[in-house]
Amino acid sequence: MRVHLCVVGRLRSGPEKDLIDDYLDRFDKSGRSMGLGPVTVTEVEDKKGGGMSAEAALLRKALPKGARICALDERGKLVTSPQFANRIAQWRDTGTSDLAFIIGGADGIDPTLRAEADMLLSFGKMVWPHMLARVMLSEQIYRAATILAGGPYHRV
């Protein structure tokens, strides 16, 4: 199952990019044997200032046709890392070929796009900066692969 990160905003060089690249590289290596990956990142940017609806249109274009969509949203579901890993495995095992995670811009995800998501995922009641949310998502995707592989990275 291919994994896609479809995100609003461009990531510049720096510590966040280094962390994301490291976690996604680890995911690609560890997930391959379990039918997970590769992972691709598509960054979109609304240069015309059209707000959430314009960002939603750009994100929709970035989504692979027929992909399962998991949107990061503060109103989403709180899950444990093993629950997250199991959800990814369920999608993979039921024939999902593409799984897309979406992260909106500063104002979040347009309600119409949010309503199209198969899952809304929250990293807690606090609002996180966009780039940190990307780091945390990348780490959790990698952690999910290690959990599914029975590796030592995640301990309960």
Backbone hydrogen bonds, N-H to C=O, Kabsch-Sander energy under -0.5 kcal/mol:
donor,donor_aa,acceptor,acceptor_aa,energy
2,R,97,S,-2.7
3,V,38,P,-2.3
4,H,99,L,-2.9
5,L,40,T,-2.9
6,C,4,H,-0.6
6,C,101,F,-3.2
7,V,5,L,-0.6
7,V,42,T,-2.6
8,V,103,I,-1.9
9,G,44,V,-3.2
12,R,10,R,-0.6
18,D,14,G,-2.3
19,L,15,P,-2.3
20,I,16,E,-2.6
21,D,17,K,-2.9
22,D,18,D,-2.1
23,Y,19,L,-2.7
24,L,20,I,-2.7
25,D,21,D,-2.0
26,R,22,D,-2.3
27,F,23,Y,-2.5
28,D,24,L,-2.5
29,K,25,D,-1.9
30,S,26,R,-2.9
31,G,27,F,-3.3
32,R,28,D,-0.9
34,M,31,G,-1.6
35,G,32,R,-1.5
36,L,31,G,-2.5
37,G,1,M,-3.2
40,T,3,V,-2.2
42,T,5,L,-3.3
43,E,41,V,-0.5
44,V,7,V,-2.8
47,K,45,E,-1.3
49,G,46,D,-1.0
54,A,50,G,-0.6
55,E,51,G,-2.3
56,A,52,M,-2.7
57,A,53,S,-1.9
58,L,54,A,-1.9
59,L,55,E,-2.7
60,R,56,A,-2.7
61,K,57,A,-1.6
62,A,58,L,-1.2
63,L,59,L,-1.2
63,L,60,R,-0.5
67,A,64,P,-2.0
68,R,98,D,-2.5
70,C,100,A,-2.9
71,A,69,I,-0.5
71,A,119,M,-2.6
72,L,102,I,-2.7
73,D,71,A,-0.5
73,D,121,L,-2.8
76,G,73,D,-2.3
77,K,120,L,-3.1
79,V,77,K,-0.6
84,F,80,T,-2.4
85,A,81,S,-2.6
86,N,82,P,-2.5
87,R,83,Q,-2.1
88,I,84,F,-2.1
89,A,85,A,-2.4
90,Q,86,N,-2.5
91,W,87,R,-2.3
92,R,88,I,-2.5
93,D,89,A,-3.1
94,T,90,Q,-1.3
95,G,92,R,-1.4
96,T,91,W,-2.4
99,L,2,R,-2.6
100,A,68,R,-3.3
101,F,4,H,-3.3
102,I,70,C,-2.1
103,I,6,C,-1.8
105,G,108,G,-1.0
108,G,105,G,-1.9
113,L,110,D,-0.6
114,R,110,D,-2.7
115,A,111,P,-2.1
116,E,112,T,-0.6
116,E,113,L,-0.9
117,A,113,L,-0.6
117,A,114,R,-1.2
118,D,69,I,-2.1
119,M,69,I,-1.5
121,L,71,A,-2.9
121,L,119,M,-0.5
122,S,77,K,-2.4
133,A,129,P,-2.4
134,R,130,H,-1.9
135,V,131,M,-1.9
136,M,132,L,-2.9
137,L,133,A,-2.6
138,S,134,R,-2.4
139,E,135,V,-2.4
140,Q,136,M,-2.4
141,I,137,L,-2.4
142,Y,138,S,-2.1
143,R,139,E,-2.9
144,A,140,Q,-2.4
145,A,141,I,-1.7
146,T,142,Y,-2.0
147,I,143,R,-2.6
148,L,144,A,-2.6
149,A,145,A,-1.6
150,G,146,T,-0.5
150,G,147,I,-1.2
151,G,146,T,-2.7
154,H,151,G,-0.5
155,R,153,Y,-0.6
